[in-house]
Amino acid sequence: QVQLVESGGGLVQAGDSLTLSCAASGRTFSIYTLAWFRQTPGKEREFVASIRWSGGSTVYAESVKGRFTISRDNAKNTASLKMNSLTPEDTAVYLCAVDENLSFYSQLFETTSYDYWGQGTQVTVSS
């Protein structure tokens, strides 16, 4: 299995930037896609961004496109989510997830497609 640990969350002001990190361990050689989701109480878990581990192809949700950047360092088994121009609407628990063998593009956006999840890190953006 793969273990994931997120870090970097915190309390920031609107307009600020914040970078989240995801450290992977275990069977990291099996990672095919890594994604960030976010969860707000009372709402469905929302896809934020994803990156293919080999090749680095990225996909972003429309709500964050142009503001967030996902990246990864295969050698260090880490991934980052750089978040710029944060607004209170970005407040959520951000979770890192990996899948070992996604077959279809549409599966990127479904929580059930992912095999392993981190514990999440809280991001709070004040007005």
Residue frames as qw, qx, qy, qz and C-alpha x, y, z in Angstrom:
[[0.000, 0.887, 0.463, 0.000, 0.00, 0.00, 0.00],
 [0.343, 0.458, -0.034, 0.819, 0.86, 3.68, -0.19],
 [0.344, -0.675, -0.469, 0.454, 0.87, 5.99, 2.81],
 [0.236, 0.626, 0.204, 0.714, 0.21, 9.70, 2.29],
 [0.384, -0.604, -0.404, 0.569, 0.84, 12.57, 4.69],
 [0.212, 0.794, 0.250, 0.513, -0.25, 16.12, 3.91],
 [0.460, -0.515, -0.261, 0.674, 1.23, 19.23, 5.47],
 [0.267, 0.121, 0.222, 0.930, 1.33, 22.98, 4.99],
 [0.185, -0.717, -0.565, -0.364, -2.21, 23.98, 5.86],
 [0.308, -0.252, -0.410, 0.821, -2.99, 26.93, 8.06],
 [0.074, 0.852, 0.457, -0.244, -4.82, 30.21, 8.50],
 [0.376, -0.004, 0.283, 0.882, -4.17, 32.90, 5.89],
 [0.228, 0.582, 0.221, -0.749, -5.76, 36.10, 4.67],
 [0.654, 0.652, 0.382, -0.026, -7.63, 36.51, 1.40],
 [0.399, 0.891, -0.217, -0.009, -5.18, 37.17, -1.41],
 [0.376, -0.659, 0.650, 0.035, -2.36, 35.26, 0.27],
 [0.699, 0.367, -0.589, -0.173, -0.54, 32.23, -1.08],
 [0.666, -0.423, 0.564, -0.243, 0.01, 28.86, 0.53],
 [0.523, 0.399, -0.722, -0.214, 1.78, 25.69, -0.54],
 [0.863, -0.259, 0.299, -0.312, 0.62, 22.25, 0.54],
 [0.189, 0.504, -0.836, -0.108, 2.83, 19.17, 0.45],
 [0.945, -0.068, 0.060, -0.314, 2.06, 15.48, 0.16],
 [0.038, -0.569, 0.821, 0.002, 4.69, 12.94, 1.16],
 [0.921, 0.081, -0.185, -0.334, 4.23, 9.40, -0.12],
 [0.162, -0.507, 0.840, -0.107, 5.79, 6.25, 1.27],
 [0.762, 0.077, 0.602, -0.228, 5.40, 2.52, 0.88],
 [0.629, 0.251, 0.645, 0.354, 4.75, 1.19, -2.61],
 [0.116, 0.752, -0.020, -0.648, 5.45, 4.54, -4.25],
 [0.134, -0.246, 0.753, 0.596, 6.61, 2.81, -7.43],
 [0.173, 0.419, 0.882, 0.130, 2.99, 1.86, -8.06],
 [0.133, 0.659, 0.299, -0.677, 1.65, 5.44, -8.15],
 [0.406, 0.426, 0.616, 0.523, -0.03, 6.30, -11.44],
 [0.018, -0.683, -0.241, -0.689, -1.94, 9.47, -10.60],
 [0.304, -0.318, -0.559, 0.703, -1.81, 11.78, -7.58],
 [0.087, -0.650, -0.427, -0.622, -4.65, 14.19, -6.94],
 [0.039, -0.053, -0.500, 0.863, -5.75, 16.84, -4.48],
 [0.271, -0.610, -0.657, -0.351, -9.35, 16.98, -3.29],
 [0.018, -0.190, 0.419, -0.888, -10.97, 19.31, -0.80],
 [0.348, -0.474, -0.807, -0.050, -13.79, 18.75, 1.65],
 [0.182, -0.281, 0.209, -0.919, -16.12, 21.27, 3.24],
 [0.189, 0.184, 0.854, -0.447, -18.66, 20.16, 5.89],
 [0.498, 0.521, 0.462, -0.516, -21.99, 19.38, 4.26],
 [0.534, 0.680, -0.273, -0.422, -20.58, 19.21, 0.74],
 [0.974, 0.192, 0.063, 0.104, -19.29, 16.47, -1.52],
 [0.596, -0.474, 0.357, 0.541, -15.58, 16.00, -1.74],
 [0.472, 0.858, 0.032, -0.199, -14.38, 18.21, -4.60],
 [0.824, 0.177, 0.178, 0.508, -11.65, 17.49, -7.12],
 [0.151, -0.896, 0.092, 0.408, -8.98, 20.20, -7.19],
 [0.355, 0.757, -0.503, -0.218, -6.07, 19.04, -9.35],
 [0.947, -0.109, 0.296, 0.065, -4.22, 15.93, -10.46],
 [0.174, 0.766, -0.575, -0.228, -0.87, 14.99, -11.93],
 [0.972, 0.164, -0.168, -0.015, 0.32, 11.86, -13.66],
 [0.674, -0.643, 0.290, 0.218, 3.33, 10.52, -11.80],
 [0.581, -0.101, 0.555, 0.587, 5.15, 9.52, -14.96],
 [0.307, 0.509, 0.515, 0.617, 5.10, 12.32, -17.51],
 [0.171, -0.278, -0.319, 0.890, 3.59, 15.00, -15.30],
 [0.129, -0.432, -0.551, -0.702, 0.36, 15.71, -17.20],
 [0.007, 0.184, 0.576, -0.797, -1.92, 17.92, -15.10],
 [0.191, -0.564, -0.650, -0.473, -5.64, 18.54, -14.81],
 [0.048, -0.044, -0.441, 0.895, -7.29, 21.35, -12.83],
 [0.064, 0.678, 0.713, -0.168, -10.78, 22.11, -11.66],
 [0.216, 0.691, 0.309, 0.617, -12.19, 25.22, -13.31],
 [0.406, -0.889, -0.196, -0.081, -12.55, 26.88, -9.92],
 [0.607, -0.671, 0.216, 0.367, -8.79, 26.84, -9.32],
 [0.732, 0.371, 0.286, 0.494, -7.37, 27.00, -12.83],
 [0.287, 0.758, -0.002, 0.586, -4.90, 29.85, -13.13],
 [0.386, -0.791, 0.241, -0.409, -4.50, 30.15, -9.35],
 [0.793, -0.421, 0.438, -0.055, -3.29, 26.72, -8.22],
 [0.520, 0.598, -0.598, -0.117, -0.32, 24.73, -9.51],
 [0.926, -0.279, 0.242, -0.078, 0.29, 21.05, -8.86],
 [0.410, 0.683, -0.604, 0.023, 3.76, 19.58, -9.14],
 [0.946, -0.310, 0.082, -0.036, 5.67, 16.51, -8.07],
 [0.071, 0.717, -0.693, 0.015, 9.20, 15.31, -7.39],
 [0.931, 0.041, -0.311, -0.189, 9.34, 11.62, -8.25],
 [0.560, 0.338, -0.621, 0.433, 12.79, 11.14, -6.73],
 [0.056, -0.231, 0.587, -0.774, 11.61, 12.48, -3.38],
 [0.218, -0.405, -0.885, -0.080, 8.14, 10.90, -3.58],
 [0.025, -0.501, -0.440, 0.745, 6.50, 14.23, -2.86],
 [0.160, 0.587, 0.557, 0.565, 3.90, 16.43, -4.49],
 [0.123, -0.297, -0.300, 0.898, 2.95, 20.04, -3.91],
 [0.113, 0.752, 0.594, 0.261, -0.07, 22.25, -4.44],
 [0.243, -0.105, -0.085, 0.961, 0.85, 25.92, -4.79],
 [0.007, 0.758, 0.650, 0.051, -2.23, 28.05, -4.10],
 [0.219, 0.012, 0.011, 0.975, -2.28, 31.72, -5.04],
 [0.288, -0.205, -0.173, -0.919, -4.90, 34.45, -4.68],
 [0.203, -0.268, -0.923, 0.187, -6.75, 32.52, -2.01],
 [0.390, -0.362, -0.125, -0.837, -10.33, 33.43, -1.14],
 [0.492, -0.196, 0.619, -0.580, -12.63, 32.33, 1.69],
 [0.875, 0.222, -0.063, -0.426, -14.27, 29.95, -0.80],
 [0.604, 0.433, -0.662, 0.098, -11.04, 27.97, -0.80],
 [0.366, -0.435, 0.646, -0.510, -11.46, 27.15, 2.89],
 [0.931, 0.018, -0.217, -0.293, -11.57, 23.37, 3.26],
 [0.689, -0.432, 0.571, 0.109, -9.73, 20.28, 4.36],
 [0.542, 0.642, -0.461, -0.285, -7.37, 19.40, 1.55],
 [0.843, -0.210, 0.493, -0.040, -6.63, 15.74, 0.97],
 [0.175, 0.566, -0.720, -0.361, -4.01, 13.99, -1.11],
 [0.870, 0.096, 0.418, -0.244, -4.96, 10.80, -2.94],
 [0.044, 0.487, -0.763, -0.423, -3.27, 8.34, -5.29],
 [0.901, 0.236, 0.179, -0.317, -4.45, 5.73, -7.74],
 [0.526, -0.385, 0.695, 0.304, -2.36, 2.87, -9.02],
 [0.251, 0.071, 0.807, 0.531, -4.09, 2.31, -12.35],
 [0.399, 0.575, 0.272, -0.660, -6.60, 4.83, -13.71],
 [0.490, 0.204, 0.750, 0.395, -7.95, 3.74, -17.07],
 [0.191, 0.712, 0.528, 0.420, -10.23, 6.61, -18.12],
 [0.173, 0.345, -0.089, 0.918, -9.97, 10.39, -17.96],
 [0.487, -0.574, -0.242, -0.613, -13.36, 10.71, -16.27],
 [0.794, -0.368, -0.450, 0.177, -12.15, 8.63, -13.33],
 [0.402, 0.256, -0.307, 0.824, -9.85, 11.48, -12.25],
 [0.247, -0.400, 0.058, -0.880, -12.79, 13.35, -10.76],
 [0.796, -0.367, -0.325, -0.355, -14.32, 10.49, -8.77],
 [0.369, -0.653, 0.561, -0.349, -13.29, 9.84, -5.18],
 [0.922, -0.092, 0.336, -0.170, -13.99, 6.13, -5.61],
 [0.775, 0.582, -0.222, 0.102, -11.27, 5.91, -8.26],
 [0.147, 0.727, -0.557, 0.375, -8.48, 6.45, -5.74],
 [0.799, -0.080, -0.587, 0.107, -6.87, 3.70, -3.73],
 [0.586, -0.298, -0.436, 0.615, -5.17, 5.63, -0.94],
 [0.082, -0.876, -0.187, -0.437, -5.86, 8.86, 0.93],
 [0.329, 0.225, -0.496, 0.772, -4.01, 11.06, 3.37],
 [0.223, -0.496, -0.705, 0.455, -5.48, 12.42, 6.59],
 [0.098, 0.849, 0.378, 0.356, -6.02, 15.92, 5.22],
 [0.396, -0.176, -0.229, 0.871, -4.75, 19.35, 6.16],
 [0.040, 0.829, 0.521, -0.202, -6.95, 22.31, 7.04],
 [0.295, 0.171, 0.192, 0.920, -6.78, 25.50, 4.99],
 [0.054, -0.798, -0.546, 0.249, -8.70, 28.48, 6.33],
 [0.309, 0.291, 0.212, 0.880, -8.84, 31.76, 4.42],
 [0.090, -0.640, -0.506, 0.571, -10.11, 34.79, 6.30],
 [0.309, 0.840, 0.384, 0.226, -11.83, 37.77, 4.69]]
